[in-house]
């Protein structure tokens, strides 16, 4: 992948994020269309898709808060470090 160093990194990141957001929106729309069809398999030229319903169990935070004390909940927490990059558009007049 070639990188154009004449374009500032912040601008390249913002453009890539906008493209990724658009691709994710298109992917979600396709997922909705697949689920709406409700067919267990879809055959394509380059791939086949399977649709299945999977049950997951999630921890109910409200119930946990009712069963444990604030100190017990706090004792179960562990810190997680993560990078957060935000894009703030500049008002540039053309």
C-alpha positions as CSV (number, residue, x, y, z in Angstrom):
1,X,0.0,0.0,0.0
2,X,1.5,3.3,-1.0
3,X,1.1,6.2,1.4
4,X,0.9,9.8,0.1
5,X,3.0,11.7,2.6
6,X,1.8,15.0,1.1
7,X,-1.6,14.5,2.7
8,X,-1.5,15.0,6.5
9,X,-2.0,11.8,8.6
10,X,-5.1,13.3,10.3
11,X,-6.8,13.8,6.9
12,X,-5.9,10.3,5.7
13,X,-7.3,8.9,8.9
14,X,-10.5,10.9,8.6
15,X,-11.0,9.8,5.0
16,X,-10.3,6.2,5.8
17,X,-12.7,6.3,8.8
18,X,-15.5,7.9,6.6
19,X,-15.0,5.1,4.0
20,X,-15.1,2.5,6.7
21,X,-18.2,4.0,8.2
22,X,-19.9,3.9,4.8
23,X,-18.8,0.3,4.2
24,X,-20.1,-0.7,7.6
25,X,-23.5,1.0,6.9
26,X,-23.7,-0.9,3.6
27,X,-22.8,-4.1,5.3
28,X,-25.5,-3.6,8.0
29,X,-28.1,-3.0,5.2
30,X,-27.0,-6.3,3.5
31,X,-27.2,-8.2,6.8
32,X,-30.7,-6.8,7.3
33,X,-31.7,-7.9,3.8
34,X,-30.3,-11.4,4.4
35,X,-32.1,-11.8,7.8
36,X,-35.3,-10.5,6.2
37,X,-35.2,-13.3,3.6
38,X,-34.9,-15.8,6.4
39,X,-33.3,-18.5,4.2
40,X,-30.9,-20.8,5.9
41,X,-28.4,-20.7,2.9
42,X,-27.8,-18.3,0.1
43,X,-25.6,-19.3,-2.9
44,X,-23.5,-16.9,-4.8
45,X,-20.8,-17.1,-7.5
46,X,-17.8,-16.5,-5.2
47,X,-19.3,-17.8,-1.9
48,X,-22.2,-19.3,-0.1
49,X,-23.8,-17.8,3.0
50,X,-25.5,-19.5,5.9
51,X,-27.9,-17.9,8.3
52,X,-28.4,-19.3,11.8
53,X,-29.9,-18.0,15.0
54,X,-27.5,-18.2,17.9
55,X,-28.5,-17.6,21.6
56,X,-26.0,-15.8,23.8
57,X,-26.2,-15.1,27.5
58,X,-25.3,-11.7,28.7
59,X,-24.7,-10.5,32.2
60,X,-27.6,-8.3,33.4
61,X,-25.9,-5.3,35.0
62,X,-29.1,-4.2,36.8
63,X,-29.6,-7.6,38.4
64,X,-25.9,-7.7,39.4
65,X,-26.3,-4.3,41.1
66,X,-29.3,-5.6,43.1
67,X,-27.4,-8.8,44.2
68,X,-24.0,-7.3,45.1
69,X,-22.9,-4.3,47.1
70,X,-21.1,-1.4,45.5
71,X,-17.9,-2.6,47.1
72,X,-18.2,-6.1,45.7
73,X,-19.0,-4.7,42.2
74,X,-15.9,-2.4,42.4
75,X,-13.7,-5.3,43.5
76,X,-14.7,-7.2,40.3
77,X,-13.7,-4.3,38.0
78,X,-10.3,-4.2,36.3
79,X,-8.9,-1.4,34.3
80,X,-8.7,-1.6,30.5
81,X,-6.6,0.8,28.5
82,X,-7.6,1.6,25.0
83,X,-6.8,4.3,22.4
84,X,-9.5,6.6,21.4
85,X,-9.2,8.6,18.2
86,X,-11.8,11.2,17.3
87,X,-12.2,13.1,14.1
88,X,-13.2,16.8,14.4
89,X,-13.8,18.4,11.0
90,X,-12.5,21.8,10.4
91,X,-14.6,24.5,8.8
92,X,-12.5,25.2,5.7
93,X,-13.8,27.7,3.2
94,X,-13.2,26.9,-0.5
